[in-house]
Amino acid sequence: MDAARSPPILHVPDPRLRLRARLVTAADAEAVRALAPRMLAAMYAAPGIGLAAPQVGSDLRLVVMDLAREGQPPAPMVLINPEITAASRETAIREEGCLSLPGQYADVERPTRIRARWDTLEGAKREIEAEGLLGVCLQHEVDHLNGVLFVDHLSPLKRNMLLRKLAKELKAKPRP
């Protein structure tokens, strides 16, 4: 899809990033089918590996992801109403970034394994156990649907330092 038709990605401190997304219903089918490819285009153009609908100003519980490594064919995933249904007590720390906080990265502690479920565009139900990058990405994107950013998992000191740095960089950078 043409990146020029992709929706702009919202940046912190846009208040829409803090809103809880609503469940997708059958009445939203057409909107989801139109938005999902546009979200994928925005994610690829950024470039990123995951994007939640609130990051493009939509209130739908919709996530797109593609964890294919460079040199591999794209493997886009569209997740409708995703939810984390179980998480391990064991945690691990992994560096995370976010398209809504461009250029900012921090170590985040999350459960090492999760169970997640969602609906596909075709209406099929999916459920998986995930760990590693897939597990982290799922947790990160579901957080977005709940108005939570990865910086919310940091200490107040680290979070404030990162947000001040981002504000300074965004202020210095002209917007298109």
C-alpha positions, 0 to 999 in steps of 0.5 A, a space after each residue: 500500500 502507498 505510504 502516502 495514504 497511510 495515516 499519520 502516527 500520533 506522538 506523545 503527548 497527544 491525549 488520544 494515546 491515553 484513551 482506552 480503545 473500544 471493542 470492535 463489533 460486527 458494525 465496524 467490519 468495513 472500517 477495520 478492513 479499510 484501516 488495517 492495510 493503511 496501518 500496515 503501510 504506516 508501520 512499514 514506512 516508519 519503520 516499525 514492527 507493530 502499531 495499534 489503532 490508537 496510535 493513528 487516532 482510531 478508537 478501535 481495538 485493532 493491532 497490526 504487526 510484522 516480525 519478519 526479519 530483514 531479507 524475509 518476505 513480509 508476514 503481516 498480522 492483523 489482530 482484532 480485539 487482542 487480549 492477554 489471557 495469561 502471563 508468566 510470573 517469570 519476567 525478563 528485561 528487553 529494550 523497547 521503542 515505540 513509533 509514538 515516541 520516535 527515537 526513544 528506547 528503554 529497558 522494560 521488564 515484562 512477563 517472559 511468556 504470555 497467552 493471547 487471543 484475538 480475531 482475524 479479519 476473516 473472523 477466525 479465532 486465534 490463540 497462542 502462547 508467545 515469548 521472546 519478541 512476539 510476546 513483548 510485541 503483543 504485550 506492548 501493542 495491547 498496552 496501547 489499546 489500554 492507553 498505556 505506553 512503554 514508558 509507564 513501565 519505567 521508574 518516574 525518573 527514567 520516564 521523565 528523562 525520556 519524555 523531556 528528551 523526546 519533547 526537546 527533539 520533537 520541538 527542534 524537528 519541523 513537522 511535515 
